[in-house]
Amino acid sequence: MRTLISNAFVADGETISTEPKDLLIEGGLIAAITSARGVGVRSDIHRLDADGRLLSPGFIDTHAHADHAPLLAEDDTSKILQGVTTEINGNCGFSLAPVTQDHLADYDSLVERIFPPRQSAWRSFPEYVEALKHGEFVTNFLSLIGHNTIRIAAMGSENRTPNRVEMTRMEALVDEALDMGVAGLSTGLIYPPGVFSSAEEILRLARRLPPDAVYASHMRNESRFLADSVQETLSIAKAAGVRCHISHLKMADRHSPGKLAGVLDGLSSERAQGVRVSQDIYPYTAASTMLSALLPPWMHDGGSSQLFDRLQSAEIVDTARRHIADPKSTFENYGRQAGWERVVVASTASHRFEGESVASIAHRMDADPVVAVATILREEELKATMIVHAMDEPDVRAALRDPFTTIGTDGLPVGTGGHPHPRGYGTFPRVLEHYVKDEAVIPLAEAVRRMTSLPAEIFGLERRGRIKVGHIADLVLFDPAGVKDNATFDQPTLPPLGIDDVFVGGEHVVDNGTWTGRRAGTYVKIDH
């Protein structure tokens, strides 16, 4: 059955048509684009009257953590109901493969801090992809290979430089993932074991990438030393000769408002000199990650078992408390950057503490905030996440105005319950409603470009991100004036309104705002 979407204004990924158009879908592709009523009435065509709404390429989430979504029995509709048809996974140094038997415990204990517990039936990245394909994809699935994961596979979670054999093994694991079509390499340099790595180590791995691949980084620091972290990231990408993509660019320090503008100016200067650098953001002033990221890096040396042992020692916890309180500390220090009253527990294994700030929990325990964090992590066996209210609204707006900013949810994996960050359910509608319609921070056509053609270009997604004849029919139909983001910090999983119809590969998967239950996505392989 062919589908005709009639009487739609078309946002093609660059501009918006001034007259309504008809678009014909056939064989999963865009077969024709004509003036309204340009396709005659035929019995073999299913018709959808857009009634003057906007037809856009499907949105591309440039920073996702849905690495396990195809393996879930329950449909993860958090993105598709936002109009997202493609997700870039494997971010922040975390991919769900490779896994080695020698370091399986290290892998499991780190991954289970953010992903729901499950047995890994794979070891290599090709085996992981095969496992994904035995499931079904709600959205199209593109991945990066995560540095944290390959470092654990090669050498565990120790704080040291890899030896020659280990480094060669990591390089081989990058090569293996590239053969499976990953878009590039990601790092998460505030997390173990990436926090223990040098720029030289990362550069050796980035040099395995072809020129069209992406080096994407959750940088070493997103607060006081943000500028230094940007320079390290750029230096690696430039030396490797690859694209550079900065993950969730922000100034995560409420004591330093307004300082992101200088960083954005610096990135613009780099682009003027030919550097291929881009970034993504989520449209909120709060971040979210695992609760254990509040601790100094040395606490994580040796992996989760060593961390858990250290949390049992009152003396070691007190040393950590002093390091966190030290204004000269150089690690990503969320407790100081946000203040303990702005660090909120999002989810835990037992669902205790959820929705409470660390300051409130510490007061209830009659304990220091760091002691309270240590207690939560011990009692929840490290399985806890948090929301950190550390950013400044003008910085979010400045980043959104930059023409090389894409949109990413950075939503933590579904399935852990609790009170997750609303970005996982509301990012794209929030941009359209709040920053386009209400505040006019960027025009509608530009917002669509940031969500579609720009990320497709950065990550090498051929025949996606544009509305053109011959392109894959990943499409979203919505009324720009009627889009409403319902996800809040109190009710973070509420779906939006106004994202009416979504097509993935020509399949009508969201019909009048309702998920049809049809998983029509696919694993996307980049041919470098």
C-alpha positions in Angstrom: 0.0 0.0 0.0 1.3 3.4 -0.9 0.7 6.4 1.3 -0.1 10.0 0.3 0.4 12.8 2.8 -1.6 15.7 1.2 -1.8 19.4 1.9 1.3 19.7 4.1 3.7 22.5 4.4 7.1 20.8 4.0 10.1 21.6 6.2 12.7 19.8 4.1 15.6 20.1 6.6 16.6 23.6 5.3 13.6 25.7 4.4 9.8 25.6 4.8 7.6 25.6 1.7 5.4 28.6 1.2 2.7 26.5 -0.4 1.2 23.2 0.7 2.6 20.0 -0.9 1.6 16.4 -1.4 4.2 13.7 -0.6 3.9 10.1 -1.9 5.5 7.2 0.0 6.2 4.0 -1.8 8.4 1.1 -0.8 9.6 2.9 2.3 10.9 5.9 0.3 9.8 9.3 -0.7 8.5 8.7 -4.2 7.2 12.1 -5.2 6.7 15.6 -3.9 4.1 17.7 -5.8 1.9 20.7 -5.5 -1.1 20.1 -3.3 -3.7 17.8 -5.1 -1.0 16.9 -7.6 -1.5 13.2 -7.2 -4.9 12.0 -8.5 -7.4 9.9 -6.4 -6.5 6.2 -6.6 -7.9 3.3 -4.7 -4.4 1.8 -4.0 -3.2 4.9 -2.1 -3.8 5.4 1.6 -4.4 9.1 2.2 -3.5 11.2 5.2 -4.8 14.8 5.0 -2.2 17.0 6.8 -4.7 19.9 6.7 -1.9 22.5 6.6 0.3 21.0 9.3 4.1 20.8 9.0 5.8 17.8 7.5 9.4 17.4 8.6 12.1 14.8 8.3 12.0 12.5 11.3 14.0 14.0 14.2 17.5 12.6 15.0 18.5 12.3 18.6 22.2 13.0 18.5 22.9 11.9 22.1 20.9 8.8 23.3 21.5 6.0 25.7 18.9 3.6 24.3 21.6 0.9 23.7 19.3 -1.8 25.2 16.0 -0.6 23.8 15.6 -3.2 21.0 16.2 -5.9 23.5 13.2 -4.8 25.7 9.9 -6.7 25.5 8.1 -3.5 26.3 8.1 -0.8 23.6 10.3 2.2 24.5 8.1 5.0 23.1 9.9 7.8 24.9 11.5 9.1 21.7 9.1 8.1 18.9 6.3 10.0 20.5 8.6 13.1 20.4 9.0 12.6 16.6 12.4 11.0 16.9 13.0 8.4 14.2 16.8 7.9 14.6 18.9 7.7 17.8 22.7 7.9 18.0 23.7 5.5 20.9 26.9 4.5 22.5 27.5 7.9 23.9 29.6 9.1 26.9 32.1 6.2 26.5 29.3 3.6 27.2 28.4 1.0 24.6 27.0 -2.4 25.6 29.8 -4.2 23.8 32.5 -5.5 23.7 32.6 -7.6 26.9 35.4 -10.0 27.9 35.1 -12.8 30.4 38.2 -11.7 32.3 36.6 -8.3 33.1 32.9 -9.3 33.0 32.4 -8.2 36.6 33.8 -4.8 36.0 31.6 -4.3 32.9 28.4 -5.5 34.7 28.9 -3.4 37.8 29.5 -0.2 35.8 26.8 -0.8 33.2 24.2 -1.7 35.8 24.6 1.7 37.5 22.5 3.2 34.7 21.0 0.3 32.7 18.4 -2.1 34.1 20.2 -5.4 35.0 20.2 -8.1 32.3 22.4 -10.9 31.2 24.7 -10.1 28.2 24.4 -12.9 25.7 27.1 -11.4 23.6 30.8 -10.7 23.9 32.0 -9.0 20.7 30.4 -5.9 19.1 29.3 -8.1 16.1 27.5 -10.4 18.5 25.9 -7.5 20.2 24.6 -6.2 16.9 23.2 -9.7 16.0 21.4 -9.7 19.4 19.9 -6.4 18.6 18.6 -7.6 15.3 16.9 -10.5 17.0 14.9 -7.8 18.8 13.0 -5.1 16.9 13.8 -1.4 16.7 11.2 1.3 17.6 13.5 3.9 16.1 16.5 3.6 13.8 19.6 2.7 15.7 23.1 4.1 15.0 25.9 3.6 17.4 29.3 4.9 18.5 31.8 2.6 20.1 32.4 3.6 23.8 35.9 4.1 25.1 35.0 3.1 28.7 33.6 -0.2 27.5 36.6 -1.1 25.3 39.0 -0.1 28.1 37.3 -2.3 30.6 37.3 -5.2 28.0 41.0 -4.8 27.5 42.3 -4.0 31.0 39.5 -3.7 33.5 39.0 -0.5 35.7 42.4 0.2 37.0 43.9 3.7 37.2 47.0 3.2 35.1 48.3 3.5 31.5 47.6 0.6 29.3 50.5 -1.6 28.3 51.4 -2.3 24.7 49.3 -5.5 24.5 46.3 -3.8 26.1 46.6 -0.7 23.8 46.8 -3.0 20.7 43.7 -4.8 22.0 41.7 -1.6 22.3 42.7 -0.6 18.8 41.5 -3.9 17.5 38.2 -3.5 19.3 37.7 -0.1 17.6 38.5 -1.6 14.2 36.0 -4.4 14.9 33.2 -2.0 15.7 34.0 0.1 12.6 33.5 -3.0 10.5 30.0 -3.1 12.0 29.3 0.4 10.8 29.6 2.5 14.0 29.7 6.2 13.4 32.8 6.8 15.5 34.3 6.8 19.0 32.8 8.3 22.2 34.5 9.1 25.5 33.1 9.8 28.9 36.1 11.3 30.7 34.4 12.0 34.1 33.5 8.3 34.5 35.6 5.3 35.3 37.7 4.1 33.7 37.9 6.9 31.1 38.7 9.4 33.8 42.0 7.5 34.2 43.0 7.8 30.6 45.4 10.2 28.9 44.9 12.3 25.8 47.6 10.2 24.2 45.6 7.0 24.7 42.5 8.5 23.3 44.4 9.9 20.3 45.7 6.4 19.4 42.2 5.1 19.3 40.8 8.1 17.4 43.5 7.6 14.8 41.8 4.2 14.0 38.8 6.2 12.7 38.4 7.1 9.0 38.2 10.8 8.2 34.4 10.9 7.9 33.9 9.3 11.4 33.1 11.3 14.6 35.1 11.6 17.8 32.3 12.5 20.3 33.2 13.4 23.9 31.6 13.9 27.3 34.6 16.0 28.2 36.8 15.8 31.3 35.3 19.0 32.7 32.1 21.0 32.0 32.6 23.7 34.6 35.7 25.6 35.8 38.0 23.9 33.3 35.5 23.8 30.4 37.8 25.7 28.0 40.7 23.4 28.7 38.5 20.4 28.1 37.3 21.8 24.8 40.9 22.3 23.7 41.8 18.7 24.6 38.9 17.4 22.7 39.6 19.6 19.6 43.3 18.6 19.8 42.5 14.9 19.7 40.1 15.3 16.8 42.4 17.5 14.8 45.4 15.3 15.3 43.4 12.2 14.3 41.9 14.1 11.2 38.3 13.3 12.1 35.1 15.1 12.9 34.7 16.5 16.5 31.4 16.5 18.3 31.1 17.8 21.9 28.5 16.0 23.9 25.9 18.1 25.8 27.8 21.3 25.7 27.2 23.2 28.9 28.6 25.3 31.7 27.7 23.0 34.6 28.5 25.4 37.4 25.9 27.8 38.9 28.8 29.9 40.2 29.9 30.7 36.6 26.9 32.0 34.6 27.4 33.5 31.2 30.8 31.9 30.5 29.7 29.6 27.8 29.6 32.5 25.2 33.4 32.6 25.1 33.6 28.9 24.5 31.1 29.2 21.6 33.1 32.0 20.1 36.2 29.8 20.3 34.5 27.0 18.5 33.4 29.4 15.8 37.0 30.5 15.3 38.1 26.9 15.0 35.4 26.3 12.3 36.7 29.4 10.4 40.0 27.6 10.3 38.5 24.5 8.8 37.9 22.4 11.9 34.9 20.2 11.7 33.4 20.6 15.1 29.8 20.5 16.3 27.9 20.0 19.6 24.6 18.9 21.0 22.6 20.2 23.9 19.4 19.3 25.8 17.1 22.3 26.5 17.2 22.2 30.3 19.3 23.8 33.1 19.7 20.4 34.9 22.0 17.5 34.0 21.5 13.8 35.0 23.9 10.9 35.5 24.9 8.2 38.0 25.0 9.2 41.6 28.5 7.8 42.0 29.8 10.5 39.7 29.7 12.8 42.8 32.8 11.0 44.2 36.4 11.9 43.4 38.0 9.8 40.6 40.4 8.0 42.9 37.4 6.4 44.7 36.7 4.5 41.5 40.2 3.0 41.0 39.9 -0.8 40.5 36.2 -0.9 39.7 32.9 -1.2 41.5 34.1 -3.7 44.1 36.9 -1.5 45.2 34.6 1.5 45.3 32.1 -0.4 47.4 34.8 -1.4 49.8 36.0 2.2 50.1 32.4 3.3 50.9 32.5 1.0 53.9 35.3 3.0 55.5 34.4 6.1 57.5 38.0 7.4 57.1 38.0 7.0 53.4 34.6 8.7 53.0 35.8 11.5 55.1 38.9 11.9 52.9 36.5 12.1 49.9 34.4 14.7 51.8 37.5 16.9 52.2 38.4 16.6 48.5 34.9 17.5 47.4 34.9 20.5 49.8 38.3 21.7 48.6 37.8 24.7 46.3 41.1 23.8 44.5 39.7 20.4 43.4 40.1 19.9 39.7 37.7 17.0 39.0 34.1 17.4 37.9 32.7 18.3 41.3 28.9 18.4 41.1 28.4 18.8 44.8 30.3 22.1 44.8 29.2 23.2 41.4 25.4 22.9 42.1 25.1 22.8 45.8 23.7 19.7 47.6 20.2 21.1 47.7 20.2 21.1 43.9 21.4 17.5 43.6 18.3 15.3 43.5 18.2 11.5 43.6 16.4 10.3 40.4 16.3 6.6 40.8 17.6 3.8 43.0 17.4 0.1 43.0 14.9 0.0 45.9 13.2 3.3 44.9 14.0 4.8 48.2 15.3 8.4 48.3 13.8 9.1 44.9 12.8 12.8 44.3 14.7 14.0 47.4 17.7 16.3 47.4 21.0 15.2 48.9 20.7 18.1 51.3 17.3 16.9 52.5 18.5 13.3 52.8 21.6 14.4 54.8 19.4 16.5 57.1 17.1 13.6 57.7 20.1 11.3 58.4 21.8 14.0 60.6 24.9 13.5 58.4 27.2 15.4 56.1 26.0 15.3 52.5 29.0 13.2 51.3 28.3 10.7 54.1 24.6 10.6 52.9 25.8 10.0 49.3 28.0 7.2 50.6 25.1 5.7 52.5 22.8 5.7 49.5 25.4 4.1 47.3 26.1 1.4 49.8 22.5 0.6 50.5 21.6 0.7 46.8 24.7 -1.3 45.8 25.8 1.7 43.6 22.5 1.6 41.5 21.4 5.2 41.8 21.1 8.1 39.4 20.7 11.8 40.1 19.5 15.1 38.6 21.8 18.1 39.1 20.5 21.6 38.7 23.7 23.4 37.8 23.3 25.4 34.6 22.2 28.9 33.7 19.3 29.6 31.3 21.1 32.3 29.3 23.8 29.7 28.6 21.3 27.2 27.3 19.9 29.9 24.9 23.4 30.9 23.7 24.2 27.3 22.9 20.9 26.8 21.1 21.5 29.9 18.9 24.8 28.5 17.6 24.2 27.2 14.1 26.3 24.0 14.8 24.2 22.9 17.8 22.2 19.7 17.4 19.6 18.4 19.8 20.1 15.3 22.0 18.0 14.0 24.8 20.8 12.4 26.8 18.0 10.5 28.4 19.1 7.7 30.7 18.0 4.2 29.8 14.3 3.4 30.4 13.4 0.7 32.8 14.9 1.8 36.1 11.8 3.6 37.3 12.0 6.5 39.7 11.9 10.2 38.7 14.1 10.4 35.6 15.1 13.6 33.9 12.2 14.9 31.7 14.6 15.3 28.8 14.1 11.7 27.9 10.4 12.4 27.1 10.2 16.1 26.3 13.4 17.4 24.7 12.2 17.9 21.1 8.7 19.2 21.9 10.3 21.6 24.5 12.5 23.1 21.8 9.6 23.5 19.5 7.2 24.9 22.1 9.3 26.9 24.5 12.4 28.0 22.5 10.7 28.4 19.0 7.1 29.3 19.6 7.1 31.0 23.0 10.5 32.6 23.3 11.6 32.8 19.6 15.2 31.9 20.4 15.6 30.3 17.0 13.2 30.2 14.0 11.2 27.1 13.2 13.0 26.2 10.0 16.3 26.4 11.8 15.1 24.3 14.7 14.0 21.6 12.2 17.5 21.8 10.5 19.2 21.2 13.9 17.0 18.2 14.5 17.3 16.7 11.0 19.7 17.6 8.2 22.6 18.9 10.4 22.8 15.7 12.5 22.4 13.5 9.4 25.4 15.3 7.9 27.6 15.1 11.0 27.0 11.4 11.6 27.0 10.3 8.0 23.3 9.3 7.7 22.7 8.9 4.0 19.2 9.5 2.6 18.0 10.6 6.0 17.4 14.0 7.5 16.0 15.6 4.4 12.7 15.5 2.5 13.8 14.6 -1.0 12.7 12.2 -3.6 14.6 8.9 -3.1 15.2 9.5 0.6 14.0 7.1 3.3 10.5 8.1 4.5 11.3 8.9 8.1 8.8 11.7 8.6 7.0 13.6 11.4 3.8 15.6 10.9 2.9 18.2 13.5 1.2 21.5 14.1 3.9 23.9 15.3 1.4 26.0 17.2 -0.1 23.0 18.9 3.0 21.1 20.2 3.0 20.9 24.0 5.8 19.4 26.1 4.1 17.8 29.1 7.2 16.2 30.8 8.2 17.9 34.0 10.5 17.2 36.8 7.5 16.1 38.9 5.9 14.1 36.1 8.9 13.3 33.8 7.4 10.5 31.7 4.3 12.3 30.3 4.3 12.2 26.5 3.9 15.4 24.5 0.9 16.6 22.5 0.9 17.8 19.0 3.3 15.3 17.5 0.5 13.8 15.5 1.9 11.3 13.0 5.3 9.6 12.6 6.6 7.4 9.8 9.7 5.2 10.1 10.8 3.8 6.8 7.4 4.6 5.4 5.5 2.7 8.1 2.9 4.8 10.0 4.0 4.1 13.6 2.4 7.0 15.4 -1.2 7.7 14.2 -2.9 10.8 15.5 -0.5 10.9 18.5 -0.9 7.2 19.4 1.8 4.6 19.1 0.6 1.8 16.8 2.9 -0.9 18.3 4.7 -1.4 15.0 8.5 -1.5 15.5 9.7 -0.4 12.0 13.2 0.9 12.8 16.5 -0.7 11.7 20.2 -1.0 12.6 22.0 1.7 10.6 25.4 0.8 9.4 27.7 3.6 8.2 29.9 2.6 5.3 33.1 4.6 5.9 
